[in-house]
Amino acid sequence: MRVASLEGVLLNLARSKPLSRRSVLQGAAAIALGTLASGCSGGEPSLRVRLLNRSLPRQLVGEFRRTLTGQPKLDFKPESNLQVIAELLTDWQAIAAGDVT
């Protein structure tokens, strides 16, 4: 992934309107996703992303997809309820820690 180009996209977005805490968080999330997705390859979605509905502008997600090299498979799914995302994160942390029952 070309991080420099993604940073450029984020800078352009920031210049178009005042820099807010939300836009900084969105930019950080995009860079983190780019870092994770840069090593992904294969036939099925390599990275499943669950995010709160309308928490990121569609343009940012679309621009993020266009800047990726190698076209890793990404599965963005907006969730309308923050509780669902919290439960998914808790489940993922339990699996990562080996606490699966």
Buried (B, 14 or more C-beta within 10 A) or exposed (E): BEEEBBBEBBEEBBEEEEEEEEBEEBBEBBBEBBEBBBEBEEEEBBBEBBBEEEBBEEEBBEBBEEBBEEEBBBEBEBBEEEEEBEEEEEEEEEEEEEEEE
